[in-house]
């Protein structure tokens, strides 16, 4: 095909139109190179999703802690917690901690 025949084709005329070329360059610039490119938006939206998941997790943990605090407002529950966690005891009381061989960490 000769160059003169190529220039007469419809698709060549449309592709070589200066407005079309400017549009293609602009679209490529906005999609890849601009500060607000597609990839930047994708990265930010992924980060937002991850933070929302973290928010849900921490909200559940906060609710668990609130329930635990409500439990500790009862004297018996507070005493039970202190005895089990910190091995506290009453006066004139002895505590024996029995650990089975299977439950020891090595």
ABEGO torsion letter per residue (X at the ends): XBAAAAAABAAAAAAABAAAAAAAAAAAAAAAABAABAAAAAAAAAAAAAAAAAAAAAAAAAAAAAAAAAAAABAAAAAAAAAAAAGBBBBGBBBBBBBBAAABBX
